[in-house]
Amino acid sequence: MIKFIIFLFLDVLAFSGILISTLPFLINNYGGDIFIITLAFGSFSFFQFFVSPFWGGLSDKFGRKPLLLMNCIAELIANIILALSGTILIIFISRLIAGLFKTNVSVGTAYIADITDEKNRAKGMGMFGVAFGLGFTIGPLVGGLIAGSNFTLDSLQNVAWFACFINLINLLYVFFFLDESLIEKKDYRISYSFEKFRSQINIVTNKNLLPFFFLIFCIHLTFSGMEGTIAIWGQETFVWGPKEIGFIMLLAGLTQILVQGVLLRVLLKYLNEIIIIRSGYISLILGFFIIPFSNLYLMPIAVILLCYGIGVSNPCLNSLISKNATPDSRGLAMGSAYSSQAAARFLGQPLAGLMFLYLGKNYHFYFDVIFLSLLALFYFFINLNRTKTL
């Protein structure tokens, strides 16, 4: 288990350092506006939405390790291209490669399932989440410190070279130290992936599960918009650079680790999932409401509120999906939840970028407040109360 967790942490460390701390400023340096930045963010999720089932299925035939090695090689190539990039088009080619060949989630979750039994699987998936959380906490901070507050093109490219170094170490680590987890390989044809897409559509439209998938989609539609714009918003509002964004992401990451690792367990002893989800939505609404009026003292409060909201809502919604799905469709339902997140990020980030560009830097936060408030009013007080939740 620990060997895989090390791989995942290093992979996310390099990926998040590039994505959060460097990419917005690098694109902006080459003349790209906020919409181009958010489109680059969203394009990764777009490709992941389509290729994840394919890579997961292919790993059933050839094993997990070859697909994880491919992940490391593709990330290394993508980041070398990014470090050498001189135009926005080259940056998009880099993100295209990263999006098409990223397998850490689709194959990684299968790897965890291979090496754990049913009794320890939840613990294994929890470790998976911890590795992701730590990577997204430390990566942007390291990237931000390398780039600095008064960043230059050279310092931004240095972050990409740092990511290449981590990718190379990870590639060697997987090759020499990570064992193959799949004992019995299965037959696989591309048609299986198309069948899985059709099955996902059927399960998403199930009347007992649709409300939860829709709520997951709406959470990530709004939250991802904030993720895609926060770097340039901070630059225009507080004259922040990558270093300051790195510290904001450090606060966000530590908050999510505390919420999901400690607080959520306590809350679940006394409250059911629906009540906790309601508290999460209220926290998201308050966080989005505070951001447009933020100063240097209010901004950390907004970040904590947003991270509490996403930190409790997402796992509780996944729990309700698992409880409401039939035993034979539970795995497919959880995969569909991830697909819902990917679709929301692909739409939410460019949507926020368009509002930022044409209406003003704060208008997508106003949209988030109104949208989530109307959604909460309808679902929490009308729809969810009519839905089987346990």
C-alpha positions in Angstrom: 0.0 0.0 0.0 2.7 2.5 1.1 4.6 2.0 -2.2 1.6 3.1 -4.2 0.8 6.0 -1.9 4.4 7.3 -2.5 3.9 7.1 -6.3 0.5 9.0 -6.0 1.9 11.7 -3.8 4.8 12.4 -6.1 2.5 12.4 -9.1 0.1 14.9 -7.6 2.9 17.0 -6.2 4.3 17.6 -9.7 0.9 18.0 -11.3 -0.5 20.5 -8.8 2.6 22.6 -8.7 2.3 23.2 -12.4 -1.5 23.5 -12.6 -2.2 25.9 -9.7 1.0 27.9 -9.3 2.4 28.2 -12.8 -0.1 27.7 -15.6 -2.3 30.8 -15.1 0.7 33.1 -14.9 2.5 31.4 -17.8 -0.5 31.7 -20.1 -1.0 35.3 -19.0 2.6 36.0 -19.7 2.1 34.9 -23.3 -0.9 37.2 -23.7 -3.7 34.7 -22.8 -6.7 36.2 -21.1 -8.7 34.6 -18.2 -10.9 32.6 -20.6 -7.9 31.0 -22.2 -6.6 30.2 -18.8 -9.8 28.5 -17.6 -10.1 26.7 -21.0 -6.7 25.2 -20.4 -7.8 24.1 -17.0 -11.1 22.7 -18.3 -9.6 20.9 -21.3 -7.8 18.5 -19.0 -11.1 17.4 -17.4 -12.7 17.2 -20.8 -10.1 14.6 -22.0 -10.2 12.7 -18.7 -13.9 12.4 -18.9 -13.6 10.4 -22.1 -10.3 8.4 -21.7 -10.5 7.3 -18.0 -12.9 4.4 -18.7 -10.6 3.3 -21.6 -7.4 3.3 -19.6 -9.1 1.6 -16.6 -10.4 -1.2 -18.9 -7.0 -1.5 -20.7 -5.3 -2.0 -17.3 -7.6 -5.0 -16.8 -5.9 -6.6 -19.8 -2.3 -5.5 -19.6 -2.0 -4.8 -15.8 -1.8 -1.7 -13.7 1.9 -1.1 -13.7 2.3 -0.5 -17.5 -0.5 2.1 -17.4 1.1 3.8 -14.4 4.4 3.9 -16.2 2.7 5.5 -19.2 1.2 8.1 -16.8 4.7 9.0 -15.6 6.2 9.1 -19.1 3.4 11.3 -20.4 3.6 13.7 -17.5 7.4 14.0 -18.0 6.9 14.7 -21.8 4.1 17.2 -21.1 6.1 19.1 -18.5 9.3 19.2 -20.7 7.1 20.7 -23.5 5.7 23.2 -21.0 9.1 24.2 -19.8 10.2 24.8 -23.4 7.0 26.4 -24.5 7.0 29.8 -26.2 3.4 30.1 -27.3 -0.1 29.4 -25.9 -0.6 26.7 -28.6 2.4 24.7 -27.2 1.0 25.0 -23.7 -2.3 23.5 -24.9 -0.4 20.7 -26.6 1.3 20.0 -23.2 -2.1 19.9 -21.4 -3.5 17.7 -24.2 -0.8 15.1 -23.6 -1.3 15.3 -19.8 -5.1 15.0 -20.1 -5.1 12.1 -22.6 -2.6 9.9 -20.7 -3.3 10.7 -17.1 -4.2 7.4 -15.4 -3.5 8.0 -11.7 -7.2 8.0 -10.7 -8.8 5.5 -13.1 -6.0 3.0 -12.8 -4.9 4.0 -9.3 -8.3 3.2 -7.7 -8.2 -0.2 -9.5 -4.7 -0.7 -8.0 -6.1 0.0 -4.5 -9.0 -2.4 -5.1 -6.5 -5.1 -6.2 -4.4 -4.9 -3.0 -7.1 -4.6 -0.4 -10.0 -6.8 0.6 -13.5 -5.6 1.2 -12.8 -5.0 4.9 -9.8 -2.8 4.3 -10.9 -1.2 1.0 -12.4 1.9 2.6 -9.2 2.5 4.5 -7.2 2.1 1.2 -9.4 4.6 -0.6 -9.0 6.9 2.4 -5.2 6.7 2.0 -5.7 7.4 -1.6 -7.5 10.6 -0.7 -4.8 11.6 1.9 -2.1 11.2 -0.8 -4.1 13.4 -3.1 -4.7 16.0 -0.4 -1.1 16.2 0.6 0.1 16.5 -3.0 -2.4 19.3 -3.7 -1.3 21.0 -0.4 2.4 20.9 -0.9 2.7 21.1 -4.7 1.3 24.6 -5.2 3.3 25.9 -2.3 6.6 24.5 -3.7 5.7 25.8 -7.1 4.8 29.2 -5.8 8.0 29.5 -3.8 10.1 28.5 -6.8 8.3 31.1 -9.0 8.2 33.8 -6.4 6.0 36.8 -5.9 7.8 38.9 -8.5 7.9 36.1 -11.0 9.6 36.1 -14.4 9.3 33.8 -17.4 12.4 32.0 -16.2 11.1 31.4 -12.7 7.8 30.1 -14.1 9.7 27.7 -16.4 11.8 26.6 -13.4 8.6 25.2 -11.8 8.0 23.1 -14.9 11.6 21.8 -14.7 11.1 21.0 -11.1 8.0 19.0 -12.0 10.1 17.2 -14.7 12.6 16.2 -12.0 9.8 14.8 -9.8 8.3 13.0 -12.8 11.6 11.4 -13.6 12.1 10.2 -10.0 8.6 8.9 -10.0 9.1 7.0 -13.3 12.2 5.3 -12.0 10.4 4.6 -8.7 7.5 2.9 -10.4 9.7 0.9 -12.7 12.0 -0.5 -10.0 9.9 -0.6 -6.8 6.2 -0.7 -7.6 4.8 -4.2 -8.0 2.1 -5.3 -10.4 -1.1 -5.7 -8.5 -3.3 -7.5 -11.0 -3.1 -11.2 -10.6 -5.6 -12.4 -13.1 -5.7 -10.4 -16.4 -9.0 -10.1 -18.3 -10.1 -9.8 -21.9 -10.7 -6.3 -23.1 -12.1 -4.7 -26.2 -12.7 -1.0 -26.9 -16.4 -1.7 -27.2 -16.4 -2.4 -23.5 -15.6 1.3 -22.8 -18.5 2.4 -24.9 -20.7 0.0 -23.1 -19.5 1.5 -19.8 -20.4 5.0 -21.1 -23.9 3.8 -21.8 -24.1 2.1 -18.4 -23.0 5.4 -16.8 -25.8 7.3 -18.5 -28.3 4.8 -17.4 -27.2 4.9 -13.7 -26.9 8.7 -13.6 -30.6 9.0 -14.8 -31.8 6.5 -12.1 -34.4 8.4 -10.1 -32.9 7.4 -6.7 -29.4 8.6 -7.7 -30.0 11.5 -10.1 -30.4 14.1 -7.3 -27.0 13.2 -5.8 -25.2 13.2 -9.2 -26.8 16.6 -9.9 -25.7 18.1 -6.6 -22.1 16.8 -7.2 -22.1 18.4 -10.6 -23.3 21.7 -9.2 -20.8 21.8 -6.4 -17.9 21.2 -8.8 -19.3 23.6 -11.4 -19.0 26.4 -8.9 -15.9 25.3 -7.0 -13.9 24.6 -10.1 -14.7 28.0 -11.5 -13.1 29.5 -8.4 -10.0 27.2 -8.8 -9.6 28.3 -12.4 -9.8 32.0 -11.7 -8.3 32.5 -8.2 -4.7 33.1 -9.4 -5.6 36.0 -11.8 -8.3 37.3 -9.4 -5.6 37.4 -6.6 -3.2 39.1 -9.0 -5.7 41.8 -9.9 -7.1 42.3 -6.4 -4.1 42.0 -4.1 -1.2 42.0 -6.7 -0.5 38.4 -5.7 2.0 36.2 -7.5 2.5 32.4 -7.5 4.1 32.6 -4.0 0.9 34.0 -2.5 -1.3 31.6 -4.4 0.8 28.8 -3.1 0.2 29.9 0.5 -3.6 30.2 -0.2 -3.5 26.6 -1.5 -1.6 25.5 1.5 -4.4 26.9 3.7 -7.0 25.2 1.5 -5.2 21.9 1.6 -4.7 21.8 5.3 -8.3 22.8 5.9 -9.6 19.9 3.7 -7.3 17.4 5.4 -8.5 18.6 8.8 -12.1 18.5 7.7 -12.1 15.1 5.9 -9.6 13.5 8.3 -10.9 14.6 11.6 -14.0 16.8 11.6 -16.2 14.8 9.3 -15.7 11.7 11.3 -16.9 13.5 14.4 -19.9 15.1 12.6 -21.0 11.7 11.3 -21.3 10.4 14.8 -24.1 12.9 15.6 -25.6 14.0 12.3 -26.8 12.2 9.1 -25.4 12.9 5.7 -28.2 15.2 4.5 -27.8 17.6 7.4 -24.0 17.7 6.9 -24.5 18.3 3.1 -26.8 21.2 4.0 -24.2 22.7 6.3 -21.6 22.3 3.5 -23.8 24.1 0.9 -24.4 27.0 3.4 -20.6 27.2 3.9 -20.0 27.3 0.2 -22.6 30.0 -0.3 -21.0 32.1 2.5 -17.5 31.6 1.1 -18.4 32.7 -2.4 -20.3 35.6 -0.9 -17.3 36.9 1.1 -14.7 36.7 -1.7 -15.8 39.8 -3.7 -15.7 41.9 -0.5 -12.5 40.3 0.8 -9.5 42.0 2.2 -6.3 40.3 3.4 -8.0 39.3 6.6 -11.3 38.0 5.2 -9.8 36.0 2.4 -8.6 33.2 4.6 -12.0 32.9 6.2 -13.6 32.6 2.7 -11.1 29.9 1.8 -11.8 27.9 5.0 -15.6 28.2 4.5 -15.2 27.0 0.9 -13.0 24.1 1.8 -15.3 23.0 4.6 -18.2 23.1 2.1 -16.5 20.9 -0.5 -14.8 18.8 2.2 -18.0 17.6 3.8 -20.4 17.7 0.8 -18.4 15.6 -1.6 -17.8 12.5 0.6 -21.3 12.6 2.1 -22.8 12.7 -1.4 -20.6 9.8 -2.5 -21.7 7.9 0.6 -25.4 8.4 -0.3 -24.7 7.3 -3.9 -23.1 4.1 -2.5 -26.0 3.5 -0.2 -28.7 4.0 -2.8 -27.0 2.0 -5.6 -27.6 -1.7 -5.8 -24.6 -3.8 -4.8 -23.8 -4.9 -8.3 -23.8 -1.3 -9.6 -22.0 0.4 -6.7 -18.6 0.5 -8.5 -20.2 1.9 -11.6 -22.1 4.5 -9.6 -18.9 5.7 -7.9 -17.2 6.0 -11.3 -20.1 8.0 -12.6 -19.7 10.4 -9.6 -16.1 11.0 -10.7 -17.3 11.6 -14.3 -19.9 14.1 -13.0 -17.1 16.0 -11.4 -15.0 16.0 -14.6 -17.9 17.2 -16.7 -18.6 20.0 -14.1 -15.0 21.2 -14.2 -14.9 21.2 -17.9 -18.0 23.4 -18.1 -17.5 25.4 -14.8 -14.0 26.7 -15.4 -14.5 28.3 -18.9 -17.9 29.6 -17.7 -16.3 31.4 -14.8 -13.6 32.7 -17.2 -16.2 34.1 -19.6 -18.0 35.9 -16.8 -14.7 37.2 -15.4 -13.6 38.5 -18.8 -16.9 40.1 -20.0 -18.7 41.1 -16.7 -15.9 41.6 -14.2 -13.7 39.6 -11.9 -16.4 39.2 -9.1 -19.4 38.3 -11.2 -18.9 34.6 -11.3 -18.9 34.6 -7.4 -22.2 36.4 -7.5 -23.5 33.8 -9.9 -22.3 31.0 -7.5 -24.1 32.5 -4.6 -27.4 32.9 -6.5 -27.1 29.5 -8.2 -26.3 27.5 -5.1 -28.9 29.4 -3.0 -31.7 28.5 -5.5 -30.4 24.9 -5.8 -30.3 24.5 -2.0 -33.8 25.9 -1.6 -35.2 23.4 -4.1 -33.3 20.3 -3.3 -32.8 20.5 0.4 -36.4 21.5 1.3 -38.3 19.9 -1.5 -36.5 17.2 -3.5 -34.1 15.4 -1.1 -36.7 15.0 1.6 -38.6 12.8 -0.9 -35.6 10.7 -1.8 -34.4 7.5 -0.1 -31.3 8.5 1.7 -30.4 5.5 3.9 
